[in-house]
Amino acid sequence: MVILASASPRRKKLMKEELFPSFDIVVSDIDESLSFKKYKNVRAIVKDIAKRKCLKVSQDYPHDLVIAADTVVVIDKAVIGKPKDEKDAYRMLKMLSNKSHYVYTAYAINKDNQFVSNIVKTKVTFNELSDELIQDYIATGSPLDKAGAYGYQDNKDYALVKKIHGSKHNVIGFPTEEIKEDLKKYYSLFKE
């Protein structure tokens, strides 16, 4: 059995489209704030969260393939997670407006105690966002469950992102290209 250790609808969609048409979802209930208290380095924070999510689910499913991930946005050395509310989403989007930032997604894979983790970094440049566009976007509710208060997939309706250098799936929160390579390399899946 294949398990996605995430409640994210975007990860679920990418998992189904790019990796496995059939899988189960088991959400871990870890305290993500512990990683922020323990580590100062953004790479260490997201890797720790992804690892703990994966290993928590693997406790109950030790022989199944478990995949977990965590995503953060970093601008000017500040780590930005999900907004607390609409006001916080507005603050984040104003901060990102007309600037470049980085999206880090760590993923962890475990099966039969064979654990693999990796991290992917993508540079994203935003358009200049008007207050009206930000308010309209926040009114959709979409920014409230996303790191950095935005989803790349919303760009078709709201011109947020000017350009991306790197994996667009990483910006969505699930770098399927890299995950697939590790599944080939370490678990002999997706062999040509």
Secondary structure, DSSP 8 states (H G I E B T S, - for coil): -EEE----HHHHHHIIIII-SS-EE------THHHHHH--SHHHHHHHHHHHHHHHHHHH-TTSEEEEEEEEEEETTEEE---SSHHHHHHHHHHHTTSEEEEEEEEEEEETTEEEEEEEEEEEEE----HHHHHHHHHTSGGGGSGGG--GGGGGTS--EEEEES-HHHHHT--HHHHHHHHHHHH--S--
